[in-house]
């Protein structure tokens, strides 16, 4: 309650929608006081009534199951120990009861939630719920229910959902614990051994038909063999209420894999349907590593040809990507290494704020809460989504700028720095961008005979957005040059610094990579003295044999030895290059400089690399020099499995 008042501006009594004397009217007055200030006052607008209802609790001292809302009295007091809510008639007058007509319910409940959170006694999912109720948008009834869950967690026996008294019955349809006041024709007695066994059977039957979105980690314990915990019974059946209420809910942002309990997303966390309809889903990673092809919920078998669920909006959703402290560090980014840190209140700070406040160990978040910085940790889930979903411009000078729009026909992305053009009208969202790429890939790519491309298209859901775009670009621009050296020598005409092959010399080297790619050819320095024959073998297979012509001028330094067909590389290959006797243009780096690393390895992307090892060559100094200047590789690469 931040934008309405609960009290009459004159008498200071709390508004009451069910009491004629305290009904709210225009001007912030109750119906009793308003004639003193406004002649012919109007009724308050419906928006105010709707907001006011979010700030009002319903007493738990009555049975309201059949009573219409208009006839239910408002809450008058709250027992902060038992959480029972009383009307004015039944208010017990105890010291631990807080009068809600003086202290607004939201203020009181928020304080109780903070106290519960600060104890550190409750499971992670409870603490997350407390934070959401403290800092998020919710009604006071929802806040009270979160505290009731805490109360039931602390209790040695289940409590009635409504009246917070020891439960005797259970509504077998809605899975609500009940007392004598609220039992109905669906109520069963549970408080004996037979009743408890019956509850497990009912729970299993409900879960077998419930959708994935209804489950949480507590309920899943029933299926993961952890039903012997001390608080298992009360905690599990408390959470079963959610399963019953959200029985047919579709997947939402917070939905989790039924096995590893990680939140669904794109990539290896993409949901896979275990049935013909969308009912029970597990993530792709669990799907490919699990040896038992049986649904963990209803125990029905499935085959390995199950299909992933189609791309849906919740898989692409990213929460606020900026530092909660308002620090001007830009948006959180995986590629730019601007990582988010999660603090106690549930908000994120940037790495700069994390380091700046680490010494004092205290940071006052914009939400008003003081948090321990040393308790902060990387927000792995947000970082994972950033890794898969963020997209940057392809223009060399704009590579750190996120894309904003793209051409519908060619799917060429552009950022704000690119020259504006009306035809680039489609605003980029990961979901829209992915759908357009997917359509183009399946429309126009049937003629491409490439093992790498076929694997990439079949694993489309596992790829980051940048990888998906690279796969699309492969259709029109399948390869690119990767150079080992920034400078090629000799760099001036008068220089005599050539790399000499004194006879027919074989340069043997290994290429290792943490990604799959196609090798389309090698980039070799041209000879300066005469034409020579070049041969290239990969793992003993001849892929190139041809003439490397003598350089005619100083702008003609490199020769592209393109293979008769691309060679598919999976982890490691051995290259054997035969050079004729000549002096060659070459690369060279000082072995004492940091540039030596560039001659030994090349970064293909933020997480992918190729490394060179020339230790088997005739001259091992090829590791930091020599005529092998670079590679011609596919413009698309795939992560290793």
Secondary structure, DSSP 4 states (H G I P E B T S, - for coil): --S--SB-TTT-PBP-TT-GGG-EEGGGEETTTGGGT-TTPPBPPHHHHHHHHTT-PBPSSS--SSS-GGGSPBP-EEETTT--EE-TTT----TTEEETTTS-HHHHHHHHHHHHHHH--S-HHHHHHHHHHHHS---HHHHHHHHHHHHHHHSSS-B-TTT-SB--EEETTTTEEE-TTT--TTEEE-SSHHHHHHHHHHHHHHHHHS-GGG--HHHHTTTTT-TTSTTHHHHHHHHHHHHHHTTTPPP-TT-B-TTT-PBP-SGGG-EEESSSSSS-EEEHHHHHH-S--B-TTT--B--TTPPBPPP-HHHH-----S-TT--SS-S-BTTTTB--EE-TTS-EE-HHHHHHTTTTT-EE-TTS-EE-STT-EE-HHHHHHHHHH--B--SGGGTTSBEEEE-TTT--EEETTSPP-TT--EE--HHHHHHHHHHHHHHH-TT---HHHHHHHHTGGGS-HHHHHHHHHHTT--EEEEES-SSEE--STT----EEE-SSEEEEEEEEEEEEEEEEEEEEEPBSSS-EEEEEEETTEEEEEEEEPPP-STT--EEEEEEEEEEEEEEEEEEEEEE-SEEE-EEE--TTSTTHHHHHEEE-SSS-EEEEE-TTSSSGGGGTEESEEEEEEES--EE--
